[in-house]
């Protein structure tokens, strides 16, 4: 009787110990398993510095947080069908999270809903969709950035009557549409300013180059032009310089690739609105990892934007924005 009781105690103790060991190893296995994340950016075009800098932020965050991240994107920001196919491909791989920079505000909605229906966490970076289904949106407040561009244009023009044109990269991306709305909200209230129709570059730098010449041909008395993203600033700025317009027309750009920085130094571009793509990439991975671990993440993470001019571009805080890098 006493022996049976002792045996029972030993068996019970051994069972508890076995359960503890098993639990420990299951926890270790769970912790060691890397979180799988797929990032679908707008374009993998190596000539677009914005996405290269964002990928740097993604890479360093993946290393820091121990996530396995694969980044893909369409060849062109105007190729919406390819981006939809890439999201479908990512869904089939069943990662823990998908991070999307949408090329189209409307057309990416159905496949984004499919992400959620598949039980995969969805995050938006840079440019959103027409559906409130992402766990977190990590982006510039593009409306506010557009307001900054409009305010900077007013500062450059003074209080005189003026005509202003806008060059937009693609038609239906939420980021540039919000910027245009912000620009128009500021300039549209000024009775001295005549806002011309928006010109669309259809996703190509060369089109922005041609459009700058079209604008000057159709509106030779235009006083100001705002380019709403990196490639319109590069292409449009190149034509602007060739036409020798820097002392005649105020040009405001967006983003800070090397060609835009050079144009800023030379006074061709008066100001550029600089985003923080490195922070977008880094914080989007952090948000996905935190959410997968059960932590709460902010619904919206505004990574901010700054107005850079020839006068302030050499200040230390702005140098870090103009030349972001890290030791790989």
N, C-alpha and C positions, 0 to 999 in steps of 0.2 A: 504494500500500500504506500509506504513512505518512499520506496524506490520508484514507483509509478509517478508519484507526485514530483520527485526530483527530475525524473526523465521529462516530464511535462514542462517543468521550469526551464530545463536545458533546451528543449526543442523550441519553446517560446522565445527564449533569449536568442537562439540561433536565427530564428525567423525574423526577429526585429533587426538583428545585425545585418542579415542578408538584404532585408528591405531597405535599410539605410544605405548600404553599399550600392545597391541597384539604383536607388534614388539619386545618389551622388553622381554615378556615372551617366545616368540619363540626363542630369542637369548639365554635366560637362559636355556631353555630346550636343545638347541643345545650344549651349553657349558657343561651342566650337563651330557649329554650322553657320556659314556665312549667309547673311541676308542677300537675297537675289533681287537686284534692281535693274530695270531696263529704262533707259532715258532716250526719248525720241525728240531730237531737236529739229529745228526748221530746215537746216541744211548742213551738210558736211563739206561744203565748198571751202577748201583751205584758204581761199583768198579773203574770206570774211572773218576778220579778226575777232569779232564779237563772240562767235561760237567757239573759236579756239581758246579764248580766255575763259569762257564758261566751262569748257572741258577741263582746263587746268584746275578750276575750283572743284569740279566733280572728282577728278583723280585724287587730289589731296584729301578730300573728305572720305572717299572710299577707303584709302589707306588708313586714315585716322580712326574710322569707325568700323573697320573690318567688314566692309560690304563688298560683294562681287557685283560690279557694275559694268554693263555693256551699253555703249552709246551709239546710236544710229540716227540717220537723218536722210531726208530726200536730197537729191543732187541739187535741186533748186527750190527756193522757198515758194515758188509758184506751182510746184508739182504736188498738188493736194492728194491726188490719187495714190501716189507713191507713199506719202506719209500715212494715209489710212491703211495701206497694205502693211506698212512697218508696225503699226499698232496691232493689227490682226496677228502678225507674226509673233509679236511680244506676248500677246494673250495666250497663244498656243504653247509658249514656253513656261507658262504658269509661275512667273516670278512672285515675290512678296509684294512688290510695288512697281508701278509704271509712272514715270515722270514725263509729262508731255508739254512741249512748246508748240502750240497749235498754229498751223499755217492758215487755217480758215475758222472763223468764229462760229459758223453754222455747220459746215460739212463734217467737222470732227466730232459733233455731238453724238451721233448714233454709235460710233465705235468706242467713244469714251464711256457711254452708258453700258456697253458690252463689257468693258473692263470691270466696272462695278458689279455687274451681274455675275461675272466669273469669280467673284470673291477676291479680286486683286485690288489693293489700295491704289488710289489714283491721286496724283499730285500734279499741279500745273506750275510751270516755270516760264517766265517772260511774257507769254501771250496766252490768253484764256479762251474759253468757249462759252457759248450761250446756254449754259446749264450750270446750276449750283450743285455739282456732284463731287468736286475735288475735296479731299480732306484739308488741303492747304494750298494757297496760291502764293508763290514766291516770285516777286516781280517788282519792277519799277512801278510806281504810281504814274502811269503814262499820261493820264489826264493832267496831273499836276506838272509833269515834265513838259507837256505841250503848253501849259500856261506860262511856264518859265521861258519857253522859246518865244511865245507871243509878247511877253513883257520885255524880253531882251530886244526884240525887233522894234518895239515902241521906243525903247531907250535909244537905239541907233538912229531912228528916223526923226526923233524930236516931235514937235507938235505940228509939223507941216503936213499938208495934204499928200497922200502917198498911195500908190498901188502896190499890193503884195501878192505874190504867187506862192503856191505850195506844191512841192514835188513829193509824191507818195510812192513807196516801193511796190506794194501789192494792195489789192482792193479790199480784201475781207479779213486781214489779220487784225485781231482785237487791239494789239499793242499800238500799231501806227494809226488805227482809226481813233483810238482814245487820244492820241497825241494831236491829231488833226482837230478833234473836238475841243481840246484845251486851247490850241492856238486860236481857233475861231471864237471861242468864248471871250478871249481877251481882245483880239483885234476887231471882232464884230461889234463891240460896244463903242468903238472909237469912230465918231462921225467923220474924222479926217482920213480914215483908211478905207480904201476900196479893195475888198478881198476878191481876187480873181478865182475862177474855177480851179479845182485841184487837178494836177497833171499826174498820170499814173505811169510808172516805169515798167510795170508788168514783170517785176522780179529780176530785171537785168540792169547791171551797172551801165552798160553801153546805151541802154534806152534812156537812162537818166542824163547821160552825156548829151544825147541827141535832143532830149526835151529842154535842156537849158538853152540850146540854140533856138529851138522852136519858140520858147517863151520870149526871148529877146527879139525874135523876128516878128511875132504877133503883137508884142507889147513893148516896143522900144523905149517907152517912158516908164517902165516898171521901176520901182524904187527899192523893193526888198523881195528876197526869195528865201523860203525856209525849206530845207531838205529834211525829211522826217526819219531817216535812218542812216546806217553806215554807208550802204552802197549808193544811195542817192547823193549823199554828201561827197563821196569819192568821185563818182561819175560826173555829177553836176558841177562839183568844184573844179574838176579838170577842164571842163568846157568854159567855165566861168573865168578861169585863169587865162586860157587861150584867147578869150574875147577881151581880156584886159579891162575887166569891169570893177575891180576892187575899189576904185575911187569914185565909182558912179552908182553902184548898187550895193545894198547891205545884204550879205549872205550869212544866214544862220544855219548851222549843221547839227547833226546828231552823231553821237559816239566818237571814238577816238583812235581809229586805225592810224598807222604811220602817215599815210598820205594826207589825212585830215589835220594831223598835228603839224605837218610841214606847211600846209596852207594857212593854218592859224598863225604860225610863226612869221609867215610872209605877209600877213595882213589881208590875205585873199578872203578867208572866212573870218568874219568879225567875232563870232562866238560859236561854241558847240556845246550841246547839252550832253553830258557824259553820264552814262549808266554804270552799273557795277556788276558786270556779268560774272566775274570771279565769285563774288558773294552769292549771286543767284545760284550758281552751280554748287557751291559748298553747302549753302543752307538748304537747298532742295534735298540733297542726300541726307543731311542731318535730320531734317523733318521726317523723311521716309523711314530712317532707322529708328528714330524716337517713337514714331507711331507704331511701328512693327513690334517694338518692345513694350507697347502698352502705355507709353507716355502721351500726355495731351500735347498737341501742337497748335500754334495759332492758326486761325482760319486764313488770315492774310498776313504775309510778311513783306513789308515794303522795304526794298533794298536801297531806295533813294536815288537821287540824281543831282548833278551839280552843273552850274553854268561856268564854263571855262573860257577865258578870254586871253588875248595876248598879254594882257597886263598881269593876270594872276597865274598863268600856266606854269611859272617857275617856282611857285610856292610849294613847300615840301608836301603838304597834304594833297595837292593836286598832281604833283609829280607821281605820287603813288597810284593815282587813278589813271594817269596817262600811260604809265609804264608798269602795269601789274606783272609780277612774276613770282615764282617760288622755286626753291631748289628741288628738282625732281629726283 
